[in-house]
Amino acid sequence: MIDLQNFKDSLTSGKLPENLPAYLKALWYDGKGDWKTAHDLIDHLSDKQSAHVHAYLHRKEGDIWNADYWYNRAQQLRPKGTLEEEWENLVSLYLSLLSNSAGN
């Protein structure tokens, strides 16, 4: 399974890892600097993971009201740390969950 470092390395290579759910694809595109594609991937989704990433994207955009709406939908609190820390935490969390579900 892919880990945070492999995920970051794939940003440099430009090759999107295979079999990622939409919310991890969105984080990958955001990591590449393509906020619009990232947002377009999850804008229509309502699962908690996508809502969490959606919240982060709106926080990054500076639309805090909208971000807080999505954090609420994801049942998460807006983090106090940097956007870079949040991005890494989200990638790590959702790669870990993906890895755990693949092992079941």
C-alpha atoms as one frame of an Amber mdcrd trajectory, in Angstrom:
protein
   0.000   0.000   0.000   1.029   3.578  -0.540   2.263   5.719   2.364   2.664
   9.482   2.819   6.174   9.577   1.322   5.113   7.555  -1.750   2.115   9.864
  -2.137   4.396  12.930  -2.005   6.852  11.312  -4.426   4.012  10.720  -6.884
   3.397  14.474  -6.935   6.892  14.978  -8.288   6.589  12.182 -10.832   3.174
  13.479 -11.920   1.682   9.982 -11.880  -1.546   9.730  -9.898  -1.477   6.538
  -7.800  -4.011   3.947  -8.894  -7.213   2.969  -7.117  -7.547   6.012  -4.888
 -10.966   7.162  -3.723 -12.078  10.611  -4.887 -11.102  12.370  -1.650  -7.483
  11.143  -1.920  -7.404  12.038  -5.613  -8.584  15.507  -4.605  -5.734  15.799
  -2.099  -3.298  14.650  -4.787  -4.473  17.311  -7.236  -4.353  19.908  -4.484
  -0.787  18.803  -3.730  -0.012  19.410  -7.406  -1.385  22.949  -7.066  -4.611
  22.228  -8.968  -7.259  23.399  -6.473 -10.008  23.520  -9.107  -9.642  19.882
 -10.146  -9.412  18.870  -6.485 -12.622  20.733  -5.697 -14.417  19.438  -8.795
 -13.680  15.839  -7.731 -15.484  16.168  -4.398 -17.904  19.061  -4.811 -20.839
  16.729  -5.502 -19.982  14.069  -2.876 -21.540  13.855   0.585 -19.576  11.145
   2.442 -17.702  12.259   5.560 -14.226  11.816   4.069 -15.070  13.957   1.035
 -16.717  16.550   3.278 -13.521  16.677   5.343 -11.348  17.266   2.282 -13.934
  19.725   0.941 -13.629  21.677   4.214  -9.842  21.785   3.914 -10.073  23.036
   0.329 -12.390  25.883   1.307 -10.140  26.738   4.248  -7.236  26.903   1.803
  -9.316  29.098  -0.485  -9.921  31.448   2.444 -13.683  30.846   2.522 -13.850
  30.096   6.248 -17.657  30.179   6.512 -17.944  27.531   3.780 -15.052  25.563
   5.277 -16.778  25.490   8.669 -19.975  24.256   7.020 -18.047  21.310   5.534
 -16.092  20.619   8.735 -19.474  20.366  10.451 -20.741  17.964   7.762 -17.602
  15.864   8.275 -18.062  16.022  12.064 -14.608  17.572  12.406 -13.239  20.742
  13.982 -11.315  23.261  11.917  -7.632  22.665  12.729  -5.494  25.394  14.252
  -2.325  24.354  12.402  -1.053  25.308   8.980  -2.626  24.249   5.717   0.468
  22.158   4.987   0.060  20.309   8.282  -3.615  19.734   7.593  -2.879  18.408
   4.097  -0.308  15.941   5.451  -2.626  14.879   8.271  -5.497  14.276   5.853
  -3.328  12.292   3.447  -1.875  10.204   6.279  -5.276   9.579   7.860  -7.012
   8.533   4.672  -4.105   6.450   3.351  -4.074   4.652   6.698  -7.809   3.994
   6.541  -7.466   2.806   2.956  -4.645   0.473   3.948  -6.641  -0.885   6.894
  -9.714  -1.530   4.744  -7.595  -3.322   2.121  -6.254  -5.627   4.814  -9.741
  -6.769   5.842
